């Protein structure tokens, strides 16, 4: 039996921007599946959401976990209307007391650890693609489906090509490069699904205070979630294949 209300899956939703996106989608009438690698943490997060929120174990780097999540969604709800690929990591080797600048020097192209790069790309690029592949059959069955990939302005090739950009030295193959890769996946997904009417967009949440940046960000999670929620809720006439923030379009 198909679930009566629209269903949204948010990955990496047990904290930060993902949890806030879950809150706002639930307030808009969705049954929200709070994706979390650790089910107990996901259950605790779901309890914080007002509305219909349910925890689902989902590790975007584990194909068995992804397959099990897709099977559960199919059997329990029979539908999926919105996918928000939010799960991400920034590093695996940022030591306590190390500044962002100090860490950045360890991941320059000439010295970067391939293990570090692979670990981040596995979560930030291959993870969203794996989740997409598992969930797209259900999204194709939805009356109207949206996919939102939470990216970052740090991955903008255009902005990082500008020598006047003060953040340019932070463009390295690990986190920033992975977000460039996610942008490429977003555009590829959008092109594939365009004729089917499924919208696929990337968002830059801005420098938000989350665990991803050790809470060094300057924006609130409410601000960071705003654009992702807007694009998750767009109708059939909404955009696809775009990269945007609350301030407008972000250059690829």
C-alpha positions in Angstrom: 0.0 0.0 0.0 1.3 3.4 -1.0 1.9 5.9 1.8 -0.7 8.8 1.6 1.7 11.6 2.3 4.9 12.5 0.3 8.1 11.0 1.5 11.5 12.6 1.7 14.8 11.0 2.4 17.6 13.2 3.9 21.0 11.7 4.2 23.3 12.7 7.1 20.3 14.1 8.9 21.0 13.3 12.5 22.6 16.7 13.1 23.3 20.1 11.5 21.9 21.2 8.2 20.4 17.7 7.5 18.4 17.8 10.7 17.2 21.3 10.0 16.1 20.3 6.4 14.3 17.4 8.0 12.5 19.7 10.4 11.3 22.0 7.7 10.2 19.3 5.3 8.2 17.7 8.1 6.6 21.0 8.8 5.6 21.1 5.1 3.7 17.8 5.4 6.3 15.3 4.4 7.1 12.0 6.1 10.8 12.5 6.5 13.3 9.7 6.7 16.2 10.9 8.8 19.2 9.1 7.4 22.0 8.4 9.8 25.0 6.0 9.8 24.2 5.3 13.5 20.6 4.3 13.9 20.4 5.3 17.6 21.6 8.8 16.7 19.1 9.0 13.9 16.3 8.0 16.3 17.3 10.7 18.7 17.3 13.2 16.0 13.9 12.1 14.6 12.4 12.7 18.1 13.5 16.3 17.8 11.4 16.8 14.7 7.8 18.0 15.0 5.8 16.0 12.5 6.2 12.6 10.9 10.0 11.9 11.1 11.4 8.4 11.2 15.0 7.3 11.5 16.6 5.1 8.8 20.0 3.5 9.0 22.0 4.7 6.0 25.7 4.9 5.4 26.3 6.4 2.0 29.7 4.6 1.8 28.1 1.1 2.4 26.3 -0.4 -0.6 24.6 -3.0 1.7 23.3 -0.2 3.9 22.0 1.8 0.9 20.3 -1.3 -0.6 18.6 -2.1 2.7 17.4 1.5 3.1 15.9 1.4 -0.4 14.2 -1.9 0.3 12.7 -0.6 3.6 11.4 2.6 1.9 9.8 0.5 -0.9 8.2 -2.0 1.6 7.0 0.5 4.2 6.0 3.5 2.2 5.9 2.4 -1.5 7.1 5.8 -2.6 9.8 8.4 -2.5 9.2 12.0 -3.6 12.3 13.9 -2.5 15.9 12.9 -2.1 18.3 15.3 -0.3 21.9 14.2 -0.6 23.3 16.0 2.4 25.8 13.6 4.0 29.3 14.8 3.8 32.7 14.9 5.5 35.4 17.5 5.2 38.4 15.4 6.2 39.7 12.4 8.2 43.0 13.9 9.4 42.3 17.3 10.9 44.1 17.0 14.2 42.9 18.8 17.4 44.3 22.3 17.6 45.1 22.5 13.8 43.9 25.5 12.0 42.1 25.3 8.7 45.1 26.9 7.0 47.5 24.3 8.6 45.3 21.5 7.5 45.0 22.9 4.0 48.8 22.8 3.6 48.7 19.0 4.2 46.3 18.5 1.3 47.9 20.5 -1.5 48.1 18.5 -4.8 51.8 17.9 -4.4 51.5 16.3 -0.9 47.9 15.2 -0.5 47.4 11.7 0.9 45.4 9.5 -1.5 43.8 7.7 1.4 42.5 11.1 2.7 41.3 12.1 -0.7 39.6 8.7 -1.4 37.8 8.8 2.0 36.3 12.2 1.4 35.4 11.5 -2.2 33.8 8.2 -1.2 31.3 10.1 1.1 30.9 13.3 -0.9 30.9 12.1 -4.5 30.4 8.4 -4.8 28.0 8.2 -1.9 25.4 10.6 -3.4 25.7 8.8 -6.7 25.2 5.4 -5.0 22.2 6.6 -3.1 20.8 8.2 -6.3 21.1 4.9 -8.2 19.3 3.0 -5.4 16.5 5.5 -5.0 15.8 6.7 -8.5 13.5 3.9 -9.5 11.1 5.1 -6.7 11.6 8.7 -7.6 10.7 7.9 -11.2 7.3 6.5 -10.0 6.5 9.7 -7.9 3.9 12.2 -9.3 6.6 14.8 -9.1 10.1 14.2 -7.7 12.9 16.5 -6.7 16.6 15.8 -5.9 18.8 18.2 -4.0 22.5 17.8 -3.6 24.1 19.8 -0.9 27.3 21.1 -2.3 29.5 24.1 -1.5 30.7 27.3 -3.1 34.2 26.0 -2.2 33.7 23.7 -5.2 33.0 26.4 -7.8 35.7 26.3 -10.5 34.6 29.8 -11.7 35.1 31.4 -8.3 38.4 29.6 -7.6 39.7 30.6 -11.1 39.4 34.2 -10.0 42.8 35.4 -8.6 40.9 38.1 -6.6 39.1 35.4 -4.6 40.6 35.4 -1.1 39.4 31.9 -0.5 41.3 30.6 -3.6 44.2 29.1 -1.7 41.8 26.8 0.1 40.9 25.1 -3.2 42.5 21.6 -2.8 41.7 18.1 -4.1 40.0 16.9 -0.9 36.9 18.7 0.3 36.7 21.5 -2.3 37.6 19.2 -5.1 34.9 16.7 -3.9 32.3 19.4 -4.1 33.4 20.1 -7.7 32.8 16.4 -8.3 29.4 16.5 -6.7 28.5 19.4 -9.0 29.4 17.3 -12.0 27.2 14.5 -10.7 24.4 16.9 -10.2 24.5 18.2 -13.8 24.8 14.6 -15.1 21.8 13.5 -13.1 19.8 16.6 -14.2 20.6 15.9 -17.9 19.5 12.3 -17.6 16.3 13.0 -15.8 15.3 16.2 -17.5 12.8 14.7 -20.0 11.2 12.7 -17.1 10.4 15.9 -15.3 12.5 15.1 -12.2 14.4 18.2 -11.0 18.0 17.9 -9.8 19.8 20.9 -8.3 22.8 21.6 -6.2 22.9 24.1 -3.3 25.5 26.1 -1.5 24.4 26.4 2.1 27.1 28.9 2.9 29.6 28.8 5.8 27.3 27.3 8.3 28.1 26.4 11.9 28.2 22.6 11.9 30.4 19.8 12.9 31.7 19.7 9.3 33.8 22.8 10.0 34.2 22.3 13.8 31.5 24.9 14.3 33.7 27.7 12.8 31.0 28.8 10.4 29.2 32.1 10.5 25.7 31.2 9.4 23.0 29.4 11.4 21.6 26.0 10.4 18.3 27.6 9.6 20.1 29.8 7.0 22.1 26.9 5.7 19.0 24.8 5.1 16.9 27.4 3.5 17.9 27.0 -0.2 17.9 23.2 0.0 14.3 23.3 1.4 13.2 25.7 -1.3 14.4 23.4 -4.1 13.1 20.3 -2.4 9.6 21.9 -2.5 9.6 23.3 -6.1 6.8 22.3 -8.4 6.9 20.8 -12.0 7.8 24.3 -13.4 10.8 24.7 -11.1 14.4 24.8 -12.3 16.7 21.8 -12.9 20.5 21.6 -13.3 21.2 24.7 -11.3 23.7 25.6 -8.5 22.4 28.2 -6.1 22.4 29.7 -2.6 20.0 32.0 -0.7 21.7 34.8 -2.6 21.0 33.5 -6.1 22.8 31.5 -8.6 26.3 30.2 -7.9 28.7 29.9 -10.8 29.8 26.3 -11.6 
